[in-house]
Amino acid sequence: MPDTWSVPYRVRFDEAGPDGLIRTSALLRYTQDLAGLHSDARGFGRSWYAERGITWLVRAAEVAVVAPIRFGAELVGTTVPVGFRRVWARRRTEFHDADGMLVCWVHIDWVLLDDRGAPTRIPKEFEAVFAPPPATFGLARVDVGEVPLEPARTTFTVRPQELDPMDHVNNAVYADWLDEAVLVAGGAAAMRAVPRLVRLEYARAAEPAARLVAEAWPDGGAWVCRVADADGSDLLRARLEPIAVGEVGAMAVGAPTTKEDR
């Protein structure tokens, strides 16, 4: 069986919005923290990666908030590798409340890079320790379709506090950018809806202090967003989608739900 790791979390006051509910970005931060703690506990800490000149980079994420999570809530997060291929792996993380009820699940596709920034093969040691099954799915993708003639548009600059210890814009920050873009476009209700599904494809990394443009628009019952740099190259492609009540349980126990996997 694939190796798992669990950690308790308490939702802090500053991790919730004005409605008292946790932000999507906070759940991504918990998920990233869990993956790091799991790796470190099995002997693959930051120094191990640094000695070999390799690092993991988030390629795509999918966050399903299936029940309300308020500040002060006591959660238990459990992460498990659910599939890998030559240079990338997917983790599934589930968060349960104090009563044991599933309140959120997250899929993240991680790509392993060498010190040149090129994809590199996953070390054999990982297979023996984490025992992930071979992936029967591809890397997640987000299709934003055709950009309308007049999407809601905002311009902003990458802020110093959005950079992590690797001098990268942390993957959770992009979820805040999505929320801000959808809010400007008139999608406040969808942004905070429960249940909801957030799908993020990280096309390229944003540079520190870069000037970026976010565009958002409605697509049926969903909202679509793209974030690009000054040259118009996509950095983020994302969708915020409603989850029908009858689908929540099926997705909570089943396989990945990206468009490609359906």
C-alpha positions as CSV (number, residue, x, y, z in Angstrom):
1,M,0.0,0.0,0.0
2,P,1.2,3.6,-0.6
3,D,2.8,5.2,2.4
4,T,0.6,7.9,4.2
5,W,1.3,10.7,6.6
6,S,-1.1,12.6,8.8
7,V,-0.8,16.0,10.7
8,P,-3.4,18.0,12.7
9,Y,-4.1,21.6,11.8
10,R,-6.1,24.4,13.4
11,V,-7.6,27.0,11.0
12,R,-6.1,30.3,12.1
13,F,-8.1,33.6,12.2
14,D,-6.0,35.1,9.4
15,E,-6.6,32.1,7.1
16,A,-10.3,32.8,6.8
17,G,-12.2,35.4,4.9
18,P,-14.9,37.9,6.1
19,D,-17.4,35.1,6.1
20,G,-15.3,33.1,8.5
21,L,-14.6,30.3,6.0
22,I,-11.1,29.2,5.1
23,R,-9.5,30.5,1.9
24,T,-8.5,28.0,-0.8
25,S,-5.0,29.2,-0.6
26,A,-4.7,28.1,3.1
27,L,-5.7,24.6,2.2
28,L,-3.0,24.5,-0.5
29,R,-0.5,25.7,2.1
30,Y,-1.5,22.9,4.5
31,T,-1.2,20.4,1.6
32,Q,2.3,21.6,0.7
33,D,3.3,21.5,4.3
34,L,2.1,17.9,4.6
35,A,4.0,16.8,1.6
36,G,7.2,18.3,3.0
37,L,6.7,16.8,6.4
38,H,6.0,13.4,4.9
39,S,9.1,13.5,2.8
40,D,11.3,14.7,5.7
41,A,10.0,12.0,8.0
42,R,11.0,9.3,5.4
43,G,14.6,10.7,5.2
44,F,14.1,13.1,2.2
45,G,14.6,16.5,3.7
46,R,15.6,19.8,2.2
47,S,19.3,19.0,2.6
48,W,18.9,15.6,0.8
49,Y,17.4,17.4,-2.2
50,A,20.0,20.2,-2.1
51,E,22.9,17.6,-2.2
52,R,21.4,16.1,-5.4
53,G,20.4,19.4,-7.0
54,I,16.8,18.4,-7.4
55,T,13.5,19.9,-6.3
56,W,9.7,19.4,-6.7
57,L,7.6,21.9,-8.6
58,V,3.8,22.0,-8.5
59,R,2.5,21.6,-12.1
60,A,-1.3,21.5,-11.3
61,A,-3.6,21.4,-8.4
62,E,-7.2,20.6,-7.8
63,V,-9.0,21.6,-4.5
64,A,-12.5,20.4,-3.6
65,V,-14.0,22.1,-0.6
66,V,-16.9,19.8,0.2
67,A,-18.1,21.2,3.5
68,P,-17.8,24.5,5.4
69,I,-14.5,25.0,7.2
70,R,-14.4,27.9,9.7
71,F,-11.6,29.6,11.6
72,G,-10.8,27.7,14.7
73,A,-11.7,24.3,13.2
74,E,-9.6,21.4,14.1
75,L,-8.6,19.3,11.1
76,V,-6.5,16.3,10.4
77,G,-4.8,16.2,7.0
78,T,-3.6,12.9,5.5
79,T,-1.4,12.8,2.4
80,V,-0.7,9.8,0.1
81,P,1.0,9.4,-3.3
82,V,-1.6,8.0,-5.7
83,G,0.4,7.6,-8.9
84,F,3.7,8.4,-10.5
85,R,5.4,8.4,-13.9
86,R,9.0,8.9,-14.9
87,V,9.4,12.6,-13.8
88,W,6.2,13.4,-12.0
89,A,3.9,12.2,-9.2
90,R,0.4,13.0,-7.9
91,R,-0.5,13.2,-4.2
92,R,-4.0,13.1,-2.8
93,T,-4.5,14.9,0.5
94,E,-7.7,14.7,2.5
95,F,-8.8,16.9,5.4
96,H,-11.3,15.6,8.0
97,D,-12.9,17.6,10.8
98,A,-13.0,16.7,14.5
99,D,-16.0,14.4,13.8
100,G,-14.1,12.5,11.1
101,M,-16.1,14.0,8.3
102,L,-14.3,14.7,5.0
103,V,-14.4,18.5,4.4
104,C,-11.8,18.9,1.6
105,W,-9.6,16.9,-0.7
106,V,-6.7,18.1,-2.8
107,H,-4.8,16.6,-5.8
108,I,-1.4,18.0,-6.7
109,D,0.8,17.0,-9.6
110,W,4.5,17.5,-8.7
111,V,7.2,17.5,-11.4
112,L,10.8,16.7,-10.3
113,L,13.4,19.2,-11.7
114,D,17.2,19.2,-11.8
115,D,19.4,22.1,-11.0
116,R,18.9,23.4,-14.6
117,G,15.2,23.5,-14.2
118,A,14.7,20.5,-16.5
119,P,12.4,17.5,-15.6
120,T,14.5,14.6,-14.2
121,R,13.7,11.0,-13.3
122,I,12.3,10.2,-9.9
123,P,15.0,8.4,-7.8
124,K,14.5,4.7,-7.2
125,E,14.6,5.3,-3.5
126,F,11.2,6.9,-3.6
127,E,9.5,3.9,-5.1
128,A,10.8,1.7,-2.3
129,V,9.8,4.1,0.5
130,F,6.5,5.6,-0.7
131,A,5.3,2.7,-2.9
132,P,3.1,4.8,-5.2
133,P,1.3,2.9,-8.0
134,P,2.0,3.7,-11.6
135,A,-0.2,6.6,-12.8
136,T,-3.1,5.6,-15.0
137,F,-3.8,9.3,-15.7
138,G,-2.0,12.2,-17.3
139,L,-0.8,15.5,-15.9
140,A,-3.8,17.7,-15.1
141,R,-4.7,20.4,-17.6
142,V,-7.1,23.3,-17.5
143,D,-8.7,24.5,-20.8
144,V,-9.9,28.1,-20.5
145,G,-11.3,28.1,-24.0
146,E,-11.6,31.3,-25.9
147,V,-11.0,34.6,-24.0
148,P,-14.0,36.9,-24.5
149,L,-13.5,40.3,-26.1
150,E,-13.9,42.2,-22.8
151,P,-13.0,40.0,-19.8
152,A,-12.7,41.6,-16.3
153,R,-9.1,42.6,-16.2
154,T,-6.8,43.5,-13.3
155,T,-3.1,44.5,-13.3
156,F,-0.8,43.9,-10.3
157,T,2.8,43.3,-9.3
158,V,4.3,40.3,-7.6
159,R,4.8,41.3,-4.0
160,P,7.8,40.4,-1.9
161,Q,5.7,38.6,0.7
162,E,4.4,36.2,-2.0
163,L,7.9,34.7,-2.5
164,D,8.8,31.5,-0.6
165,P,12.2,30.3,0.6
166,M,13.1,29.2,-2.9
167,D,12.5,32.8,-4.2
168,H,9.4,31.5,-6.1
169,V,5.9,32.7,-6.0
170,N,4.4,30.0,-3.8
171,N,1.8,27.8,-5.5
172,A,-0.9,28.8,-2.9
173,V,-0.6,32.5,-3.9
174,Y,-2.0,31.8,-7.4
175,A,-5.2,30.7,-5.7
176,D,-5.4,34.1,-4.1
177,W,-4.9,35.7,-7.5
178,L,-7.7,33.5,-8.9
179,D,-10.1,34.6,-6.1
180,E,-9.2,38.3,-6.6
181,A,-9.8,38.1,-10.4
182,V,-13.1,36.3,-9.9
183,L,-14.2,38.8,-7.3
184,V,-13.4,41.7,-9.7
185,A,-15.4,39.9,-12.4
186,G,-18.5,39.7,-10.2
187,G,-18.1,36.1,-9.0
188,A,-18.0,36.8,-5.2
189,A,-20.7,34.2,-4.4
190,A,-19.0,31.5,-6.5
191,M,-15.6,32.3,-4.9
192,R,-16.9,31.4,-1.4
193,A,-19.4,28.8,-2.4
194,V,-19.5,25.4,-0.6
195,P,-19.1,23.0,-2.1
196,R,-16.7,24.2,-4.8
197,L,-13.9,22.9,-7.0
198,V,-10.9,24.9,-7.9
199,R,-8.6,23.7,-10.7
200,L,-5.2,25.3,-11.3
201,E,-2.7,24.7,-14.0
202,Y,0.7,26.4,-13.4
203,A,1.9,27.1,-16.9
204,R,5.0,29.0,-16.0
205,A,6.5,30.6,-12.9
206,A,6.0,34.3,-12.2
207,E,9.2,36.3,-11.7
208,P,9.7,38.4,-8.6
209,A,8.4,42.0,-9.0
210,A,6.9,41.1,-12.4
211,R,3.9,43.1,-13.7
212,L,1.0,40.7,-14.3
213,V,-2.4,40.8,-15.9
214,A,-5.3,38.7,-14.6
215,E,-8.4,38.1,-16.7
216,A,-11.6,36.4,-15.5
217,W,-15.0,35.7,-17.0
218,P,-18.1,33.5,-16.4
219,D,-18.5,30.2,-18.3
220,G,-21.9,28.8,-17.7
221,G,-22.0,28.0,-13.9
222,A,-18.2,28.2,-13.7
223,W,-15.7,31.0,-13.7
224,V,-12.5,31.0,-15.8
225,C,-9.2,32.9,-15.1
226,R,-5.9,33.3,-16.8
227,V,-2.9,35.2,-15.5
228,A,-0.2,36.3,-17.9
229,D,3.0,38.3,-17.9
230,A,3.7,41.5,-19.7
231,D,4.5,39.6,-22.9
232,G,1.1,37.8,-22.8
233,S,2.5,34.4,-21.9
234,D,0.2,32.4,-19.6
235,L,1.4,31.8,-16.1
236,L,-1.8,30.4,-14.7
237,R,-4.9,28.8,-16.2
238,A,-7.7,28.1,-13.7
239,R,-11.3,27.3,-13.3
240,L,-13.7,27.7,-10.3
241,E,-16.6,25.2,-10.7
242,P,-19.6,24.4,-8.6
243,I,-20.0,20.8,-7.3
244,A,-23.4,19.3,-7.3
245,V,-24.4,18.0,-3.9
246,G,-24.9,14.5,-5.3
247,E,-21.4,14.4,-6.7
248,V,-19.5,15.3,-3.6
249,G,-19.4,11.8,-2.1
250,A,-18.4,10.2,-5.4
251,M,-15.5,12.5,-5.9
252,A,-14.4,12.3,-2.2
253,V,-13.8,8.5,-2.4
254,G,-12.9,8.1,-6.1
255,A,-10.2,8.8,-8.6
256,P,-8.9,12.2,-9.9
257,T,-11.5,14.5,-11.5
258,T,-9.6,16.6,-13.9
259,K,-11.2,17.1,-17.3
260,E,-8.5,15.0,-18.9
261,D,-9.2,12.1,-16.5
262,R,-13.0,12.2,-16.9
